[in-house]
Amino acid sequence: MKHLIIIICLLFVYFNGYSQTQDSLKTADDIDFNDDLGLEELMNVKLTVASQKELSIDQTPAIVSVLTKEDIQRSASKDFTDVMRLIPGFEFASDVNSEVGIGVRGIYSTEGKVLVMIDGLQMNENLYGSTQWIGRFDINQIEKVEIIRGPGYAAYNGYAGLAVINIITKKAKDIQGIEVNGTYSRLDNSLGRQKISLTSGWGNENWGIKASFTKSELYRAEGTFTDHEKAVVQNKDQMNYVKPTQFLLHANYKKLELKYFHEDYYTQTPYYIDSILKKSGQSNFSTRQIDLTYAWKINSRIKLIPRINSNYNRPYRSNETNVSDYSYYFWDHAIGRITGSLAGQIKLTEAIQLNVGTGYFFDRAEQINKSYPTSVNKTDSVIATYKDWFNYGELFLQKSSYTASLGLRQENHSAFGNVYLPRFSATKQYKKFNFKMAYSHAFRAPVTENLVLNPSLRPEITKVTELQVSYKVSKYLQLSINGYNNSVSNVIVYGIVGNIENYHNYNQLVTRGLEAEAVLHKGNFTIGGNYSYYQVIRNDVDKYQATDSKNLIAFSPHKTTFSSTYKAGKLLSISSSIIIIGKRYGYTEGLGPEHIQKQFNPTAICNLTLNVNKIIIEGLQARIGIFDVFNSNYLYISAYNNDKNPFKATGREFSLKLSYTFSKK
């Protein structure tokens, strides 16, 4: 039966279409995606995530993926996690407190190994370096997503060891009005999600102001959860629930930009780090961030960009002081980081550009004592302070048929000292072929809570070698394949021994693999697909090791995705996606108090959407969606042995989304 389901989904995907934009010489503003364009123009979108120059993917010195807002709308995705699953090598796993984190090329990366940004604002919190995912990023407000499937270039900080994801929202001058989106969905037995999002923007080439707001409620688990100690939790009545609220203000006047980001990501969980709760408990995340930049163009060859950023985080907060049962977990730590930097772009010749930068940040972490009941022991308010100086330089050579870059980042942290990170990459276009190679050093910096628990912790050092070949078969079809070798030393690993949590360095973790992609676009029909594979070459971290020595816990070495769209005229389109995840390994309940490792069967998740581009009046649109059509029973598996069983995702979901756009463009 499962094989029949997969075949049905594949046939549906084949006869519909979806595009994943991969290259660019034009900006998204230059392209009318409603036109009948060939693949070459659909791929004509510039990106800057892997350099400070606007380059096409063929010219960009990294293995990158780009998704435009049109791609996302056509991807049959209900959440940004669905979007990221369509990227080769990316998958998700569970962690403490029901949180869900990302993995890259087999390696669990939620704490500080992947840099996530919105409009250049860092979304990783600075106590642990983690990023929350389920329901957090509103896909309605996205203009484009730029992804480096490997280490970031020299300008990025110590969170860019394995990947960089930059979410770019819509610009004020491109909105010139207001956009409203409302979503309501049902699971088989309960509410799935309800969400409202609003964006308004006005401006021109000299000034602009944009504000966006989103608020939602959704389940992240369904069904019964059984702990390895046989404790049972029914994931209902908001036992495993998420309530994100997010506000982003972006104002600019000529070259001066101001951004303000305000977020409260409230979650309810039936289990904390190593305990089952009698009722749901909190694990909340708050961020307040202000960012000010000025692009000072001194002359035609030199540009200086001073920047100051203030970022305040309160992650994993649990402060239910009204709870009479003090066996509940109380925890409320906060961190403020002030960063000042100066970036320079120097055009040495028409072909050569030098990017340089220097900066400083100061961290101050404290315990919020007022959140704790009198019966709980309190520490001093200030937990720790750290400071860091960083410098980088990267030299870019760009010709019509090739590019090359050579870079170095140096960082001096008050706790772990100096780190030096070189990088080299090159691209070459030859007729219909495009070649890339890159060798990069990156690092995962220990952050405050890591260093408080273990002051002698050393930074992870990641060394990555990548090769890619792309071939444009025709103006409708492109193929690409890339191989990589990820070598991580001084691996930072979280663990609990005797109810005491700590972080330790392990010697080395090495994965090697390949990723293949194809995209076909012709007329009203588009189809894309990819396959990703990894294997373990060396693993000194026992708690990551699967029974099969070539695998790591929670992440299958095989993942295949297909996605498609068929446009039935100007008003209707049908989109579909299928994600096939191979067998995985994870810990589950045993006969006694100890976990045992189990093999989980392959999973296929199929999503379908019908998009209606005009309902009664201009600007009113609707999308009807069925997500996880065949109720795949997908499990979020813990990426390490942490005394928690896998928990079931929400399963089949029926959704209706209404959108209205009023614009004076």
WOUR-V455713 format. One line per field, one symbol per residue. ss: DSSP state (H for helix, E for strand, L for the rest). psi: psi as a letter, one per 40 degrees, with the letter a starting at -180 (. if undefined). burial: b if it has 24 or more other ideal C-beta (glycine too) atoms within 12 Angstrom, else e. A space follows every 10 residues. Layout:
BEGIN
ss: ???
psi: ???
burial: ???
END
This chain:
BEGIN
ss: LHHHHHHHHH HHHHLLLLLL LLLLLLLHHH LLLLLLLLHH HHLLLLELLL LLLLELLLLL LLLEEEEEHH HHHLLLLLLH HHHHHLLLLE EEEELHHHLE EEEELLEELL LLLEEEEELL EELLLLLLLL LLLLLLLLHH HEEEEEEELL LLLLLLLLLL LLEEEEEEEL LHHHHLEEEE EEEEEEELLL EEEEEEEEEE EEELLLEEEE EEEEEEEEEL LLLEEELLLL LEEELLLLLL EEEEEEEEEE EEELLEEEEE EEEEEEEEEE EELLEEEEEE EELEEEEEEE EEEEEEELLL LEEEEEEEEE EEEEEEEELL LLLLLLLLLL ELEEEEEEEE EEEEEEELLL LEEEEEEEEE EEEEEEELHH HLLLLLLLLL LEEEEEEEEE EEEEEEEELL LEEEEEEEEE EEELLLEEEE EEEEEEEEEE LLEEEEEEEE EEEELLLHHH HHHLLLLLLE EEEEEEEEEE EELLLLEEEE EEEEEEEEEE EEEEEEELLE EEEEEEEEEE EEEEEEEEEE EELLEEEEEE EEEEEEEEEL LHHHELLLLL LELLELLEEE EEEEEEEELL LEEEEEEEEE ELLEEEEELL LLLLLEEEEE LLEEEEEEEE EELLLLLLLE EEEEEEELLL LLLLEELELL LLLLLLEELL LLEEEEEEEE EEELL
psi: dddddddddd ddddeaiihh heiheiidde hheeigiidd ddeghiiede ieihiiddeh fihiihhidd dddeefheid dddddehheh iiiiaifeih iiihfehhed geehhhihfe hhehiedeei hidhedhhed ehdihhhhfa iiadeiaeef ddihhhhhii ideedfaihh hhhhihadei hcihihihhh iiaaddiihh hihihihiie iiahhhieee hhhhgiffdg ihgihhhhhh iihbehhhhh hhhhghihie hadfihidii iigihihhhh hhihghhdae ehhhgiihhh hhigifhhfg eehdheeihh hgiihhhhhh ihihhhgdad ehhhhiiiih ihhhiihgde eiidehhiii dhdiiiihhi iiihhhhhid eiiiihihhh hhiedeaihh hihhiiihhh beihiiiihi hiihhhaddd dddgeehiii hhhhhihihi hgdaedhiii hiiihhhhif hhhiihhfeh iiiihicihh iiaihiiihh hhbehhhiii hiiiihdhhe gdeehidhee iihdhiehhh iiiihhhgae diihiiihhh haiiiiiaia daeiiiiihh iihhhhihih hhehhdiheh iihhihifde gefhhhhhei gffhiiihie ahhhihhhih hhie.
burial: eeeebbeebb ebbeebbbbb bbbbbeebee bebeeebebb bbbbbbbbbb bbbbbbbbbb bbbbbbbbbb bbbbbbbbbb bbbbbbbbbb bbbbbbbbbb bbbbbbbbbb bbbbbbbbbb bbbbbbbbbb bbbbbbbbbb bbbbbbbbbb bbbbbbbbbb bbbbbbbbbb bbbbbeebbb bbbbbbbeeb bbbbbbbbbb bbbeeeebbb bbbbbbbbbb bbbebebbee eebebeebbb bbbbbbbbbb bbeeeebbbb bbbbbbbbbb bbbbbbbeeb bbbbbbbbbb bbbeeeeeee eebbbbbbbb bbbbbbbbbb eeeeeeebbb bbbbbbbbbb bbbbbbeeee eebbbbbbbb bbbbbbbbee bbeeeeeeee eebbebebbb bbbbbbbbee ebbbbbbbbb bbbebbeebe bbbbbbbbbe eeebbbbbbb bbbbbbbbbb bbbbeebbbb bbbbbbbbbb ebeeebbbbb bbbbbbbbbb bbbbbeeeee bebbbbebbb bbbbbbbbbb bbebbbbbbb bbbbbbebbe bebbbbeeeb bbbbbbbbbb bbbbbbbeee eebbbbbbbb bbbbbbbbbe eeeebebbeb ebbbbbbbbb bbbeeeeeee bbbbbbbbbb bbbbbbbbbb bbbbbbbbbb bbbbbbbbbb beeee
END
